Amino acid sequence: MLSRLHLSAILLIAAALWGGMLIFDGVAVNGKWFRPFSTVVGVLLLLLVIFDIWAWRWRLLRGWFVPRPDLRGTWRVELRSNWKNPATKVGVGPIVAYLVIRQTFSTLSVRMLTDESTSELVAAEINKANDGTYRLAAVYRNEPNLSVRDHSPIHFGAFVLDVQGDPAKDLVGHYWTDRNTRGEVRTLASHGSIANSFKEARTLLPPDAETVQGAAIQRE
């Protein structure tokens, strides 16, 4: 989001160009015209903050004015991985995890929580296709708990998720890591609240809850 300094610089340039064009056209420019400058900057900055945090979510602005979906909240997901324990050579079944998405118009934070690790974004982007659908692509750093790092070290990975529905109902895609593992990701349920831990996310969306695949709890 633009800072007060950036906004002031843009408005100063615009005002200088406007005044220069008026003078070029022979209009007498009065210095009083520039007195409300500070007030204008303050009001515009306030409007930008309101838009960045709240107004961008308004459905009437989505699509034509706001080119991104609202993904805020906690998502319960199922991971299907080809990973095998190095010691036993035994694979794993479906893993229950949670995607916690914090989002404003200008920022995006995605954290994946499991009972053994947490993943934090290094970089992310939401792209809009020509047909109006959206895709979330990201690179992340996974940090397993100390108790499992003997067979599950810290690593980096990436994922690509297709956003299905408007408003978003499902996130479906795949991931891969720098330890030569890969898998599929699909959402099972979502909640509009933000969970701060795996335990809190599991309380919001219990793994044994009776949910329909892709169903989402109504958002604001």
N, C-alpha and C positions, 0 to 999 in steps of 0.2 A: 504494500500500500504506500502511496505517496506520503512523505513526511511534510511537516510545515515548511521546511526549507525548500524542498522540491516544488511544492505547490506555489510558494511565494515567488520562486524563480520563474516558473511557467507564467504566472500572472503578470510579473514585471515585464517579461519579454512580450507578452500579448499586449499589455498596456502601451509599451514603447512603440510597437509596430502600429497599433491603433492610432496613437497620437501622431506618429510620423505620417501616416496616410492622411489624417485630417489636415495637418499642416501643409502637406503637399497639395491638397485640394483647396487650400486657402481658407480653412476654418480656423478661427482664433481659439486656441486651446487654453483653457483656464486651469490653473493649478488646483483649484478647489475640486476639480473632478477626481483627483487622486486621494483626497482626504479619507474616504471610506475604505481605502485599500486594506488596512489591517483587519477591519471588521469583516470584509468580504472573505479574506483568507481564513479567518477563524470559523465563519459559517460554513464555508466549503469544506474545511477540514473536518468539522463535526459531521457534515453530511456524508463524507467519505467513510468515516468511522462507522456510522450507522449502516451504510450500505455494506461495508466489508464484513461486519459481524452479523447483521440481521437481515437487511432488506434484500440481499442477493438470493435468499431462500424463497422469497415470495414467488409463488407459482406463476403469477401473471408476467414475471420478468424472465422466466426460464426459457431457454431455447433461443429466442431472438435477441435478448439482451445479455443474458448470463449463460455463457457457453460451457456449463459444467453441471453435473448432477449433484444433488445433496446426498452425501454418503455418511453424514454424521451419525455416531452411535456405536453400539457394540454388536458385532456380528458373530454368531456361533457358526464355525466352519468345520468341515471334515477334510482332513488331509489324507491322501493315499500316496504313500511313498515307496520307492524301490530300495530304500536304505536297508542294509543288513548289518547286524551287530558284527564288528570285526572279529570278536572272540568266538562267537557261536555260529556265525554265518546264517543266523536266523533272521528273517524279515519281520516286519511289523505290520499289524493290521491297521485299519482306519484309526486316525488320531483325531481326537476332539481338540480344537483350538479356538481362540477368539481373536477377531480383528477389532481393535479399538481405533476408531477414526475420529480425529478432531479436525475440524475444517472451518475455515472462513473463506471469503472469496479469494483472498491473496495467499493463504497458507493451507497446507495439507500435512497432517501428521497421521501415520498409520503405524500401529504397534501390534505385533502378533504375540499372543500369550498362550503358552501351554503349561502343563504341570512340571515340565523340566527345563523350560527356557523362555527367553523373551527376545523378540526381534524388533529392531528400530530402523527406520528408514535412513538411508544415506542420500537418496534422491528419488523423486517421484514426479509423474506427470499424468494428467488426465487428458486424453486425446479424443476429439470428436471426429467420427467418420463422415463421409459424404451422405450416408443414409440417416444421419442424426443419432446414431448409437455412440456410446462412449466406451472407452477402454482405459483402465488404470494400469500403468506400468511403473515398476519401482525396483530399486536396488536396496538391499537391506543387509544389516549386520546382525547375526544371531549369536546370542550369548547364553549358552547352557548353564544350568546350576553347577556349582563346584562339584557336587556329588556324582555327576555323570560325565565330567569332562575327560575321564580316562578313555571313554569310547565315543564321546560326542564333543569334539573340540569347537572352539569359537570359529565361526566361518562366515563367509559372505554368500549372498544369493540374490536372485531376482525373480520377480513374478509378473505375470500379465493376467489381468482379470477383466472379463467383459461385464459391463454393467447392463443388467437386464431389467426392463420395466421402467416406467416413468409415472410416479416416482420409483426410485430403485427398489426392486424386490429381491434380486439375486446378484451375487458376484460369482462368476464361474470362470475358471482358467487353470493355469498350471504354473509350476515353479521349478527352478533348478539351482544348484549350489556349486561352489568351487571344490567340493569334496566328491564330485561326480555322482550326486544323487539328484533325483527329479521326482515330480509327482503331480497330482491333480488337486485342485482346490475347488470346493463348492460350499456355498452357504446353506445352512439349515434353518436359521431363524435370525431375527435381529431385534434390537431394543433401542429406543431413542436415547437412553441414558449412557453416560460415559463411565466405563469401569476402569478402576485404577490398578487392579491386580487380577490374577487368574481366579483367585477365590471369589472376588467380588463379581467377576464376569460369570462365573459358574452359578452364583446365587441369582443373578438376573436371568440367565438362560441355562437352566440345568440340563446336563447331557441326556437325562432320561425324560425330559419334558416331552409331552405328546404334541409334536408340531408337524406340520406338513412341509415337505421340502420346498424351500424358496419362500415360505410365508414370512411376512414382515409385520411387526407391530406398528401400528399407525404412528406416524411422526407428526410433529407440529405443523 
